[in-house]
Amino acid sequence: MRIIDTLIVFRIIKLLVTPFSKQKAFKLGFIDSKGKRITHNEDGTRNDPFTKMEKGSYTLLHRLVFNLKKIIEKVPFGKTQFASYAVALAILKEHCELSDDQAEELYEKFYRHLKDTNQLNPEHITEAVGFPVLSTGTYRLRHYTRDLNDEQLDPKTAVNIQKEIAKVFGISVYEGYVGESKIYLSAEDVY
């Protein structure tokens, strides 16, 4: 991968792991705490970036990453945070149409970032080791989950697992359907 590509991937990862409330765009009033764009001020005037610093806080890259963060927030977060990261990264790979090499580099850099910022401990990895392998068929959700259309799915909802779509950090990520709605999950998310 070229150096520029690597820098962009690193910048995306850094923006992804920074909460909305710590983004410059939030501090300057261009987004709310959930990453939603604030288009008008309280007095009804347009809230557009004007100065160079303001424009730099809400670029096309920022908008892309903020939208990706919202997509990742749709991922089911069960008892295993590490498995949830794996599912989120698989969604990111598909949404950005990354090649396998680009995705592997993203996974590696994300893993390294988790280690460097002490957000990863050995328990996360050992929790994920005992996951069963899922075959195609119908399973039930363990907890509240959102599908890729942002619809909430209740625990015990039937999910039809179609196939394994990725292996991230050694964790299998599966594609399933609830009716017509697509969902990505790990074996920890169903029973």
Secondary structure, DSSP 8 states (H G I E B T S, - for coil): --HHHHHHHHHHHHHHHS-GGGSHHHHTTSB-TTS-B--B-TTS-B----SHHHHHHS-HHHHHHHHHHHHHTTS---S-HHHHHHHHHHHHHHHHT--HHHHHHHHHHHHHHHHHTT---HHHHHHHHT-----SEEEEBSS-EE-TT--EE-TT-EEEEEEEEEEETTEEEEEEEETTEEEEE-GGGB-
